[in-house]
C-alpha cells in the first residue's frame, strides 16, 4: 500500500514524522510524496497555539476528502493535538480511522499494523527509533533531536502538559546518530529540543550542550552545525566561546526571550530578567563578529500594560535583532496564564503585534541592505520554478524560517553544494547575489 505524510508544526514534530516513515518502510509500505496517490494518509499534528490547532483540524478535514474522492482507505492522525484532545477528536472527526497520542508512540508499530491487518498484533514489532528515521529534509541537511519535552513551565505554554518533562537523550546515542548521518552524506546538522541549552542537566546533573557541540565538530564530514531554541538564562560563557572558536558552528543564536518587561517575564515564569537579557545580547555581539541573533516575542500577555509594551518596543529598536518573530498571546487550555486576570483585548493585541512587526521589518530591511557587497558561502538547495535562479541559504538562515539567497543559474548541477557569492541587492526578506570564485 502507498502511504503519504503531512507533518505540521515544528522541526521536533518533523523528526517524529521521519521516524514514523521509517516504521512504514520497515513493513515494506511504499512512501509517496503526493497524498492524492496515497491509500494511507498520516497527519502529524501540532497543538501548541490556537492557530496551529485550527490548521491541524482544517488539514484533517481536507485529507479526509480523499477517502471519498481519492484512493485513501485509512486516515491516521498523530501528534500534539491528539495527545491534548484525544476524546474530543474521536467525537468530532469520525472520518479518522486511528488516533495515536504521544504517550502511545512506544506502540505505534503495533497500532498501525492492527489497523491495516484488522488483527491483534503480538510483540516484537517495529516502533519509533532514531536509527530508522527517513530524512525528509533533502540530501544535505538533517535535524538532530537531543531531548524530549520541557520542564521550564512557562505559564503560557502547554508543551510540558503535552510532551512531559524534559528528558535528554544519552550523549553517546546522539553522537552515534550524528556519525550515522555523516556516513549517509549529510553536511549540515541542526540540533533541536524545546530548550537545547538545558541538554544533559536532567541525566548528568550539568548542561552539556557546549561539550556536545565540540564533540560533533570532530566529525569531519560536517560543514555546518547549528543549534536552535537556546534559552537566555542557560547561554553560558563556555557556550559562547565554543560557538566563537569552532568554524563548523554557524555564528547564529536563536534566543526566545518572549518579553523584556520584568513584570511580564515574572508572570510568564521566565527565568531571565531584563538586565540579564540586555547584557547577554551585548556580550554575544561583542564576542562574535557578524553573529546573527534571532528571537521570538509574545505581545498581549495577561497584564501587559502600555508601559510594558513600550519597554519591549524600545528594546527591539535598541537590540537590533537580525531575525524576529512575534506571536499574539494565545490563551491555552490548562495553562496557568489562561487563569490570569487582566486578559488583554484582542484588538489591543493586534495593534501591538502590528507595531512590533513594522519595526522588525524596518530593522530587517536595514540589516539586509548592510549585506550588499558582502561575500558569503551559500548552500544551494533548489531552483526557482522558472529555472532562472538557484535558491540557497547562508550561515545566517535556518530552513523554512529565515530568508533565502537567490543566485542566477549560470551552471548546472550545483544543488546540494556550497558556492561563494557576492550580494548585490535585497528583495523583501531575501538576498540576491552572483556566484564568484573562491
C-alpha positions as a LaTeX table, in Angstrom:
\begin{tabular}{lrrr}
\hline
Residue & $x$ (\AA) & $y$ (\AA) & $z$ (\AA) \\
\hline
Unk1 & 0.00 & 0.00 & 0.00 \\
Unk2 & 1.08 & 3.58 & $-0.69$ \\
Unk3 & 1.49 & 5.93 & 2.28 \\
Unk4 & 1.60 & 9.74 & 2.24 \\
Unk5 & 2.53 & 12.00 & 5.15 \\
Unk6 & 1.60 & 15.52 & 6.22 \\
Unk7 & 3.78 & 16.93 & 9.02 \\
Unk8 & 2.59 & 20.08 & 10.76 \\
Unk9 & 4.26 & 22.26 & 13.37 \\
Unk10 & 7.87 & 22.39 & 14.45 \\
Unk11 & 11.03 & 20.57 & 13.40 \\
Unk12 & 10.80 & 18.41 & 16.54 \\
Unk13 & 7.47 & 17.12 & 15.25 \\
Unk14 & 9.08 & 16.55 & 11.85 \\
Unk15 & 11.63 & 14.17 & 13.40 \\
Unk16 & 8.74 & 12.13 & 14.86 \\
Unk17 & 7.20 & 12.04 & 11.37 \\
Unk18 & 10.51 & 10.84 & 9.91 \\
Unk19 & 10.66 & 8.02 & 12.47 \\
Unk20 & 7.09 & 7.05 & 11.60 \\
Unk21 & 8.02 & 6.94 & 7.92 \\
Unk22 & 10.80 & 4.58 & 9.00 \\
Unk23 & 8.26 & 2.20 & 10.53 \\
Unk24 & 6.20 & 2.05 & 7.34 \\
Unk25 & 9.38 & 1.47 & 5.33 \\
Unk26 & 10.30 & $-1.47$ & 7.58 \\
Unk27 & 6.92 & $-3.01$ & 6.85 \\
Unk28 & 7.55 & $-2.57$ & 3.11 \\
Unk29 & 4.90 & 0.08 & 2.50 \\
Unk30 & 5.57 & 2.40 & $-0.41$ \\
Unk31 & 6.14 & 6.01 & 0.64 \\
Unk32 & 4.78 & 8.61 & $-1.81$ \\
Unk33 & 5.00 & 12.39 & $-1.87$ \\
Unk34 & 1.54 & 13.03 & $-3.28$ \\
Unk35 & $-1.39$ & 12.43 & $-0.91$ \\
Unk36 & $-3.70$ & 12.05 & $-3.91$ \\
Unk37 & $-1.94$ & 8.75 & $-4.67$ \\
Unk38 & $-1.97$ & 7.54 & $-1.05$ \\
Unk39 & $-4.00$ & 4.63 & 0.23 \\
Unk40 & $-2.94$ & 5.58 & 3.77 \\
Unk41 & $-2.57$ & 9.22 & 4.84 \\
Unk42 & $-0.74$ & 10.01 & 8.09 \\
Unk43 & $-1.04$ & 13.50 & 9.60 \\
Unk44 & 1.30 & 14.55 & 12.42 \\
Unk45 & $-0.42$ & 17.45 & 14.16 \\
Unk46 & 0.64 & 20.46 & 16.21 \\
Unk47 & $-1.48$ & 21.65 & 19.14 \\
Unk48 & 0.73 & 24.39 & 20.53 \\
Unk49 & $-1.40$ & 27.51 & 19.96 \\
Unk50 & $-4.88$ & 28.24 & 18.65 \\
Unk51 & $-3.80$ & 28.93 & 15.06 \\
Unk52 & $-1.86$ & 25.64 & 14.97 \\
Unk53 & $-4.87$ & 23.72 & 16.29 \\
Unk54 & $-7.11$ & 25.27 & 13.64 \\
Unk55 & $-4.60$ & 24.44 & 10.91 \\
Unk56 & $-4.49$ & 20.83 & 12.12 \\
Unk57 & $-8.30$ & 20.46 & 12.09 \\
Unk58 & $-8.53$ & 22.01 & 8.64 \\
Unk59 & $-5.80$ & 19.69 & 7.34 \\
Unk60 & $-7.53$ & 16.60 & 8.74 \\
Unk61 & $-10.82$ & 17.59 & 7.10 \\
Unk62 & $-9.06$ & 18.31 & 3.83 \\
Unk63 & $-7.27$ & 14.94 & 3.86 \\
Unk64 & $-10.49$ & 13.14 & 4.83 \\
Unk65 & $-11.98$ & 14.17 & 1.47 \\
Unk66 & $-9.54$ & 11.78 & $-0.23$ \\
Unk67 & $-11.44$ & 8.89 & 1.35 \\
Unk68 & $-14.37$ & 9.89 & $-0.86$ \\
Unk69 & $-12.68$ & 11.32 & $-3.94$ \\
Unk70 & $-9.27$ & 9.65 & $-3.94$ \\
Unk71 & $-7.57$ & 6.36 & $-3.19$ \\
Unk72 & $-7.33$ & 6.81 & 0.57 \\
Unk73 & $-8.56$ & 3.85 & 2.63 \\
Unk74 & $-7.12$ & 4.79 & 6.02 \\
Unk75 & $-6.62$ & 8.17 & 7.69 \\
Unk76 & $-4.22$ & 8.19 & 10.66 \\
Unk77 & $-3.73$ & 11.24 & 12.90 \\
Unk78 & $-0.97$ & 11.52 & 15.50 \\
Unk79 & 0.92 & 14.21 & 17.41 \\
Unk80 & 0.38 & 17.00 & 19.90 \\
Unk81 & $-3.24$ & 17.79 & 19.06 \\
Unk82 & $-4.17$ & 14.13 & 19.55 \\
Unk83 & $-2.31$ & 13.94 & 22.86 \\
Unk84 & $-4.16$ & 17.03 & 24.07 \\
Unk85 & $-7.70$ & 16.42 & 22.78 \\
Unk86 & $-7.99$ & 12.69 & 22.02 \\
Unk87 & $-11.54$ & 12.11 & 23.28 \\
Unk88 & $-12.90$ & 15.30 & 21.72 \\
Unk89 & $-11.28$ & 14.48 & 18.38 \\
Unk90 & $-12.77$ & 10.99 & 18.34 \\
Unk91 & $-16.24$ & 12.53 & 18.59 \\
Unk92 & $-15.52$ & 15.43 & 16.27 \\
Unk93 & $-13.75$ & 13.52 & 13.49 \\
Unk94 & $-15.27$ & 10.09 & 12.80 \\
Unk95 & $-13.53$ & 10.18 & 9.42 \\
Unk96 & $-10.24$ & 9.35 & 11.16 \\
Unk97 & $-9.50$ & 5.62 & 11.39 \\
Unk98 & $-6.75$ & 5.80 & 14.00 \\
Unk99 & $-5.62$ & 8.42 & 16.50 \\
Unk100 & $-2.17$ & 7.97 & 18.04 \\
Unk101 & $-1.42$ & 10.20 & 21.05 \\
Unk102 & 2.20 & 10.82 & 22.01 \\
Unk103 & 2.00 & 8.61 & 25.10 \\
Unk104 & 1.28 & 5.65 & 22.79 \\
Unk105 & 4.25 & 6.23 & 20.45 \\
Unk106 & 6.01 & 3.26 & 22.06 \\
Unk107 & 3.37 & 1.04 & 20.44 \\
Unk108 & 2.96 & 2.94 & 17.19 \\
Unk109 & 4.02 & $-0.01$ & 15.05 \\
Unk110 & 1.52 & $-2.31$ & 16.72 \\
Unk111 & $-1.34$ & 0.15 & 16.36 \\
Unk112 & $-0.68$ & 0.74 & 12.67 \\
Unk113 & $-0.46$ & $-2.96$ & 11.87 \\
Unk114 & $-3.61$ & $-3.76$ & 13.85 \\
Unk115 & $-5.49$ & $-1.14$ & 11.86 \\
Unk116 & $-4.26$ & $-2.30$ & 8.45 \\
Unk117 & $-4.46$ & $-6.07$ & 9.08 \\
Unk118 & $-7.53$ & $-5.92$ & 11.36 \\
Unk119 & $-5.74$ & $-8.46$ & 13.56 \\
Unk120 & $-4.37$ & $-8.28$ & 17.09 \\
Unk121 & $-0.58$ & $-7.99$ & 16.92 \\
Unk122 & 1.93 & $-9.56$ & 19.28 \\
Unk123 & 5.43 & $-8.37$ & 20.13 \\
Unk124 & 8.07 & $-7.86$ & 18.86 \\
Unk125 & 7.11 & $-5.18$ & 16.34 \\
Unk126 & 8.71 & $-2.01$ & 14.91 \\
Unk127 & 8.40 & 1.19 & 16.95 \\
Unk128 & 9.74 & 4.73 & 16.73 \\
Unk129 & 13.55 & 4.73 & 16.65 \\
Unk130 & 16.00 & 7.43 & 15.66 \\
Unk131 & 18.12 & 4.84 & 13.85 \\
Unk132 & 15.29 & 4.06 & 11.42 \\
Unk133 & 14.43 & 7.66 & 10.50 \\
Unk134 & 13.81 & 8.50 & 6.88 \\
Unk135 & 15.15 & 12.03 & 6.48 \\
Unk136 & 12.72 & 14.30 & 4.64 \\
Unk137 & 14.81 & 17.49 & 4.52 \\
Unk138 & 16.84 & 16.75 & 1.41 \\
Unk139 & 20.26 & 15.21 & 0.90 \\
Unk140 & 22.37 & 17.70 & 2.83 \\
Unk141 & 20.54 & 18.94 & 5.95 \\
Unk142 & 19.15 & 16.89 & 8.84 \\
Unk143 & 17.69 & 17.72 & 12.23 \\
Unk144 & 19.15 & 16.03 & 15.31 \\
Unk145 & 16.77 & 15.93 & 18.27 \\
Unk146 & 18.71 & 15.92 & 21.55 \\
Unk147 & 15.86 & 15.93 & 24.09 \\
Unk148 & 12.12 & 15.50 & 24.50 \\
Unk149 & 9.65 & 17.58 & 26.50 \\
Unk150 & 10.24 & 20.64 & 28.66 \\
Unk151 & 10.49 & 21.39 & 32.38 \\
Unk152 & 10.64 & 25.19 & 32.22 \\
Unk153 & 6.94 & 25.59 & 32.98 \\
Unk154 & 6.42 & 28.95 & 31.32 \\
Unk155 & 2.88 & 29.90 & 32.34 \\
Unk156 & 1.62 & 30.38 & 28.75 \\
Unk157 & 2.99 & 27.13 & 27.34 \\
Unk158 & 1.19 & 23.79 & 27.01 \\
Unk159 & 4.25 & 21.80 & 25.89 \\
Unk160 & 5.00 & 20.24 & 29.32 \\
Unk161 & 1.39 & 19.04 & 29.53 \\
Unk162 & 1.59 & 17.59 & 26.02 \\
Unk163 & 5.16 & 16.29 & 25.85 \\
Unk164 & 6.01 & 15.85 & 29.53 \\
Unk165 & 9.12 & 16.93 & 31.42 \\
Unk166 & 12.49 & 17.47 & 29.78 \\
Unk167 & 14.28 & 14.21 & 29.01 \\
Unk168 & 17.75 & 14.38 & 27.45 \\
Unk169 & 18.96 & 11.67 & 25.12 \\
Unk170 & 22.15 & 9.87 & 26.10 \\
Unk171 & 25.24 & 11.75 & 24.92 \\
Unk172 & 26.64 & 8.66 & 23.18 \\
Unk173 & 23.35 & 7.96 & 21.37 \\
Unk174 & 23.28 & 11.47 & 19.90 \\
Unk175 & 26.90 & 11.23 & 18.75 \\
Unk176 & 26.22 & 7.80 & 17.23 \\
Unk177 & 23.24 & 9.14 & 15.30 \\
Unk178 & 25.29 & 12.12 & 14.13 \\
Unk179 & 28.03 & 9.81 & 12.84 \\
Unk180 & 25.41 & 7.76 & 11.00 \\
Unk181 & 24.02 & 10.92 & 9.40 \\
Unk182 & 27.54 & 11.89 & 8.36 \\
Unk183 & 28.06 & 8.48 & 6.73 \\
Unk184 & 24.85 & 8.98 & 4.77 \\
Unk185 & 26.20 & 12.21 & 3.34 \\
Unk186 & 24.56 & 14.89 & 5.46 \\
Unk187 & 26.73 & 18.00 & 5.74 \\
Unk188 & 24.55 & 20.27 & 7.89 \\
Unk189 & 23.01 & 19.14 & 11.18 \\
Unk190 & 20.67 & 21.22 & 13.29 \\
Unk191 & 20.35 & 20.34 & 16.98 \\
Unk192 & 16.81 & 20.77 & 18.28 \\
Unk193 & 14.90 & 20.41 & 21.55 \\
Unk194 & 12.33 & 22.53 & 23.31 \\
Unk195 & 15.34 & 24.08 & 25.09 \\
Unk196 & 18.71 & 22.94 & 23.70 \\
Unk197 & 20.69 & 24.80 & 26.36 \\
Unk198 & 19.32 & 22.57 & 29.16 \\
Unk199 & 20.69 & 19.48 & 27.44 \\
Unk200 & 22.14 & 16.98 & 29.92 \\
Unk201 & 21.01 & 18.70 & 33.11 \\
Unk202 & 18.38 & 16.07 & 33.91 \\
Unk203 & 20.54 & 12.98 & 33.41 \\
Unk204 & 24.09 & 14.23 & 34.01 \\
Unk205 & 23.48 & 16.97 & 36.58 \\
Unk206 & 25.05 & 19.59 & 34.34 \\
Unk207 & 24.39 & 21.26 & 30.99 \\
Unk208 & 26.46 & 19.58 & 28.26 \\
Unk209 & 25.43 & 21.39 & 25.06 \\
Unk210 & 28.84 & 23.07 & 24.69 \\
Unk211 & 30.60 & 19.72 & 25.11 \\
Unk212 & 28.22 & 18.05 & 22.66 \\
Unk213 & 28.86 & 20.73 & 20.04 \\
Unk214 & 32.63 & 20.35 & 20.40 \\
Unk215 & 32.32 & 16.58 & 20.01 \\
Unk216 & 30.19 & 16.92 & 16.88 \\
Unk217 & 32.71 & 19.36 & 15.40 \\
Unk218 & 35.20 & 16.47 & 15.31 \\
Unk219 & 33.06 & 14.62 & 12.76 \\
Unk220 & 34.95 & 15.62 & 9.64 \\
Unk221 & 32.05 & 15.22 & 7.18 \\
Unk222 & 30.02 & 18.04 & 8.73 \\
Unk223 & 30.39 & 21.53 & 7.30 \\
Unk224 & 27.68 & 23.39 & 9.23 \\
Unk225 & 26.42 & 22.69 & 12.75 \\
Unk226 & 23.58 & 24.68 & 14.28 \\
Unk227 & 21.51 & 24.58 & 17.47 \\
Unk228 & 18.09 & 26.19 & 17.97 \\
Unk229 & 15.90 & 27.30 & 20.89 \\
Unk230 & 18.65 & 28.49 & 23.26 \\
Unk231 & 17.00 & 29.91 & 26.37 \\
Unk232 & 18.79 & 33.07 & 27.53 \\
Unk233 & 19.33 & 32.08 & 31.17 \\
Unk234 & 21.31 & 29.00 & 30.11 \\
Unk235 & 23.61 & 30.55 & 27.49 \\
Unk236 & 26.91 & 30.31 & 29.33 \\
Unk237 & 30.25 & 31.94 & 28.60 \\
Unk238 & 31.51 & 28.44 & 27.74 \\
Unk239 & 28.80 & 28.00 & 25.09 \\
Unk240 & 29.54 & 31.42 & 23.57 \\
Unk241 & 33.25 & 30.57 & 23.33 \\
Unk242 & 32.53 & 27.17 & 21.74 \\
Unk243 & 30.45 & 28.88 & 19.07 \\
Unk244 & 33.09 & 31.57 & 18.60 \\
Unk245 & 36.05 & 29.20 & 18.31 \\
Unk246 & 34.66 & 26.42 & 16.09 \\
Unk247 & 34.42 & 27.20 & 12.39 \\
Unk248 & 31.84 & 24.47 & 11.77 \\
Unk249 & 29.33 & 26.03 & 14.17 \\
Unk250 & 27.26 & 28.68 & 12.42 \\
Unk251 & 27.51 & 32.04 & 14.19 \\
Unk252 & 23.78 & 32.07 & 14.86 \\
Unk253 & 21.88 & 32.22 & 18.14 \\
Unk254 & 18.15 & 31.53 & 18.29 \\
Unk255 & 17.15 & 33.01 & 21.68 \\
Unk256 & 13.42 & 33.12 & 22.53 \\
Unk257 & 13.27 & 35.97 & 25.06 \\
Unk258 & 9.44 & 36.46 & 24.78 \\
Unk259 & 9.48 & 39.85 & 26.55 \\
Unk260 & 11.72 & 42.43 & 28.22 \\
Unk261 & 9.47 & 43.84 & 30.97 \\
Unk262 & 10.40 & 42.26 & 34.31 \\
Unk263 & 6.76 & 42.26 & 35.39 \\
Unk264 & 5.66 & 40.35 & 32.30 \\
Unk265 & 8.66 & 37.99 & 32.48 \\
Unk266 & 7.77 & 37.16 & 36.07 \\
Unk267 & 4.13 & 36.42 & 35.21 \\
Unk268 & 5.38 & 34.26 & 32.35 \\
Unk269 & 7.58 & 32.37 & 34.86 \\
Unk270 & 10.59 & 33.12 & 32.70 \\
Unk271 & 13.94 & 32.70 & 34.41 \\
Unk272 & 15.72 & 35.76 & 32.95 \\
Unk273 & 15.46 & 39.40 & 33.94 \\
Unk274 & 15.53 & 42.33 & 31.54 \\
Unk275 & 19.05 & 43.24 & 32.71 \\
Unk276 & 20.34 & 39.70 & 32.06 \\
Unk277 & 18.79 & 39.63 & 28.58 \\
Unk278 & 20.19 & 43.04 & 27.66 \\
Unk279 & 23.68 & 42.09 & 28.91 \\
Unk280 & 23.56 & 38.74 & 27.06 \\
Unk281 & 22.72 & 40.38 & 23.72 \\
Unk282 & 25.60 & 42.84 & 24.12 \\
Unk283 & 28.01 & 40.09 & 25.21 \\
Unk284 & 27.27 & 37.82 & 22.24 \\
Unk285 & 27.60 & 40.68 & 19.77 \\
Unk286 & 30.89 & 41.78 & 21.32 \\
Unk287 & 32.34 & 38.26 & 21.44 \\
Unk288 & 31.33 & 37.02 & 17.99 \\
Unk289 & 31.76 & 39.30 & 14.97 \\
Unk290 & 28.94 & 39.06 & 12.39 \\
Unk291 & 26.83 & 36.90 & 14.69 \\
Unk292 & 23.17 & 36.53 & 13.74 \\
Unk293 & 20.61 & 36.87 & 16.54 \\
Unk294 & 17.05 & 35.59 & 16.21 \\
Unk295 & 14.38 & 35.93 & 18.87 \\
Unk296 & 10.66 & 35.40 & 19.40 \\
Unk297 & 8.29 & 37.63 & 21.34 \\
Unk298 & 4.77 & 37.47 & 22.76 \\
Unk299 & 2.59 & 40.57 & 22.82 \\
Unk300 & $-0.67$ & 40.89 & 24.71 \\
Unk301 & 0.27 & 38.60 & 27.60 \\
Unk302 & $-2.21$ & 38.98 & 30.51 \\
Unk303 & $-1.47$ & 42.14 & 32.41 \\
Unk304 & 0.82 & 43.59 & 29.74 \\
Unk305 & 0.41 & 47.35 & 30.22 \\
Unk306 & 1.11 & 50.09 & 27.72 \\
Unk307 & 4.31 & 50.76 & 29.66 \\
Unk308 & 5.34 & 47.10 & 29.42 \\
Unk309 & 4.74 & 47.10 & 25.69 \\
Unk310 & 6.66 & 50.34 & 25.20 \\
Unk311 & 9.65 & 48.80 & 27.02 \\
Unk312 & 9.51 & 45.87 & 24.61 \\
Unk313 & 9.18 & 48.13 & 21.57 \\
Unk314 & 12.12 & 50.27 & 22.67 \\
Unk315 & 14.26 & 47.19 & 23.37 \\
Unk316 & 13.56 & 45.75 & 19.90 \\
Unk317 & 14.79 & 49.02 & 18.40 \\
Unk318 & 17.88 & 49.02 & 20.60 \\
Unk319 & 18.81 & 45.31 & 20.42 \\
Unk320 & 18.52 & 45.39 & 16.62 \\
Unk321 & 17.87 & 41.66 & 16.16 \\
Unk322 & 18.64 & 40.20 & 12.75 \\
Unk323 & 15.55 & 37.98 & 12.83 \\
Unk324 & 12.44 & 38.38 & 14.92 \\
Unk325 & 9.15 & 36.52 & 15.21 \\
Unk326 & 6.13 & 37.90 & 17.06 \\
Unk327 & 3.14 & 35.99 & 18.44 \\
Unk328 & $-0.09$ & 37.35 & 19.84 \\
Unk329 & $-0.71$ & 35.70 & 23.21 \\
Unk330 & $-2.96$ & 32.67 & 22.82 \\
Unk331 & $-5.00$ & 31.54 & 25.83 \\
Unk332 & $-4.22$ & 27.81 & 26.07 \\
Unk333 & $-6.34$ & 25.28 & 27.97 \\
Unk334 & $-4.87$ & 24.15 & 31.26 \\
Unk335 & $-2.02$ & 26.65 & 31.40 \\
Unk336 & $-1.59$ & 28.94 & 34.44 \\
Unk337 & $-1.67$ & 32.05 & 32.22 \\
Unk338 & $-5.16$ & 31.14 & 30.98 \\
Unk339 & $-6.39$ & 31.69 & 34.54 \\
Unk340 & $-4.70$ & 35.07 & 34.99 \\
Unk341 & $-6.86$ & 38.14 & 35.27 \\
Unk342 & $-6.31$ & 41.19 & 33.08 \\
Unk343 & $-6.53$ & 39.29 & 29.79 \\
Unk344 & $-5.61$ & 41.77 & 27.04 \\
Unk345 & $-8.30$ & 42.63 & 24.47 \\
Unk346 & $-7.72$ & 41.05 & 21.05 \\
Unk347 & $-7.79$ & 44.44 & 19.32 \\
Unk348 & $-5.03$ & 45.69 & 21.62 \\
Unk349 & $-3.00$ & 42.57 & 20.83 \\
Unk350 & $-3.44$ & 43.21 & 17.13 \\
Unk351 & $-2.30$ & 46.84 & 17.39 \\
Unk352 & 0.78 & 45.88 & 19.40 \\
Unk353 & 1.59 & 42.99 & 17.06 \\
Unk354 & 1.46 & 45.26 & 14.00 \\
Unk355 & 3.58 & 47.93 & 15.67 \\
Unk356 & 6.34 & 45.46 & 16.61 \\
Unk357 & 6.20 & 43.81 & 13.19 \\
Unk358 & 6.56 & 47.15 & 11.39 \\
Unk359 & 9.64 & 47.95 & 13.47 \\
Unk360 & 11.07 & 44.45 & 12.92 \\
Unk361 & 10.54 & 44.73 & 9.16 \\
Unk362 & 12.30 & 48.09 & 9.10 \\
Unk363 & 15.26 & 46.68 & 11.04 \\
Unk364 & 15.36 & 43.57 & 8.84 \\
Unk365 & 15.49 & 45.70 & 5.69 \\
Unk366 & 18.34 & 47.79 & 7.13 \\
Unk367 & 20.19 & 44.67 & 8.26 \\
Unk368 & 19.86 & 43.05 & 4.84 \\
Unk369 & 20.95 & 46.18 & 2.99 \\
Unk370 & 24.13 & 46.13 & 5.08 \\
Unk371 & 24.93 & 42.78 & 3.39 \\
Unk372 & 25.14 & 44.28 & $-0.11$ \\
Unk373 & 28.70 & 43.87 & $-1.35$ \\
Unk374 & 29.49 & 41.16 & 1.21 \\
Unk375 & 30.63 & 37.69 & 0.21 \\
Unk376 & 29.11 & 34.51 & 1.67 \\
Unk377 & 29.19 & 30.77 & 1.24 \\
Unk378 & 25.74 & 29.62 & 0.21 \\
Unk379 & 24.28 & 26.12 & 0.35 \\
Unk380 & 22.30 & 25.63 & $-2.87$ \\
Unk381 & 19.11 & 23.69 & $-2.15$ \\
Unk382 & 16.81 & 24.22 & $-5.11$ \\
Unk383 & 15.98 & 26.16 & $-8.26$ \\
Unk384 & 13.15 & 28.60 & $-8.90$ \\
Unk385 & 10.15 & 27.35 & $-10.90$ \\
Unk386 & 11.34 & 29.18 & $-14.00$ \\
Unk387 & 14.80 & 27.64 & $-13.56$ \\
Unk388 & 16.47 & 31.06 & $-13.79$ \\
Unk389 & 17.84 & 31.15 & $-10.24$ \\
Unk390 & 19.37 & 28.82 & $-7.72$ \\
Unk391 & 17.88 & 29.11 & $-4.23$ \\
Unk392 & 20.07 & 28.68 & $-1.18$ \\
Unk393 & 20.93 & 29.68 & 2.39 \\
Unk394 & 23.93 & 31.24 & 4.06 \\
Unk395 & 25.04 & 30.68 & 7.67 \\
Unk396 & 22.57 & 33.47 & 8.51 \\
Unk397 & 19.48 & 31.42 & 7.60 \\
Unk398 & 17.78 & 28.36 & 9.06 \\
Unk399 & 15.50 & 26.23 & 6.86 \\
Unk400 & 11.82 & 27.15 & 6.39 \\
Unk401 & 12.10 & 30.11 & 8.76 \\
Unk402 & 14.60 & 32.69 & 7.56 \\
Unk403 & 15.23 & 34.33 & 4.20 \\
Unk404 & 16.84 & 32.85 & 1.12 \\
Unk405 & 19.65 & 33.74 & $-1.26$ \\
Unk406 & 18.84 & 33.80 & $-4.99$ \\
Unk407 & 21.71 & 33.37 & $-7.46$ \\
Unk408 & 21.39 & 33.46 & $-11.29$ \\
Unk409 & 21.65 & 29.92 & $-12.65$ \\
Unk410 & 24.69 & 30.01 & $-14.89$ \\
Unk411 & 25.93 & 26.45 & $-14.21$ \\
Unk412 & 24.13 & 23.13 & $-13.88$ \\
Unk413 & 24.25 & 20.54 & $-11.08$ \\
Unk414 & 25.05 & 22.83 & $-8.15$ \\
Unk415 & 22.19 & 21.67 & $-5.91$ \\
Unk416 & 23.46 & 20.30 & $-2.55$ \\
Unk417 & 26.77 & 22.10 & $-2.94$ \\
Unk418 & 28.21 & 25.27 & $-1.40$ \\
Unk419 & 29.19 & 28.14 & $-3.65$ \\
Unk420 & 30.68 & 31.56 & $-2.96$ \\
Unk421 & 28.58 & 34.54 & $-3.86$ \\
Unk422 & 28.54 & 38.31 & $-3.56$ \\
Unk423 & 25.30 & 40.03 & $-2.55$ \\
Unk424 & 24.16 & 42.77 & $-4.91$ \\
Unk425 & 20.56 & 43.51 & $-3.86$ \\
Unk426 & 17.75 & 42.88 & $-1.38$ \\
Unk427 & 14.28 & 41.58 & $-2.20$ \\
Unk428 & 11.85 & 41.61 & 0.74 \\
Unk429 & 13.40 & 39.24 & 3.34 \\
Unk430 & 15.71 & 37.64 & 0.78 \\
Unk431 & 19.10 & 38.42 & $-0.76$ \\
Unk432 & 20.10 & 38.27 & $-4.43$ \\
Unk433 & 23.72 & 37.69 & $-5.41$ \\
Unk434 & 26.03 & 36.32 & $-8.03$ \\
Unk435 & 28.49 & 33.46 & $-7.95$ \\
Unk436 & 32.16 & 34.41 & $-7.56$ \\
Unk437 & 35.37 & 32.42 & $-7.49$ \\
Unk438 & 36.86 & 31.22 & $-4.22$ \\
\hline
\end{tabular}
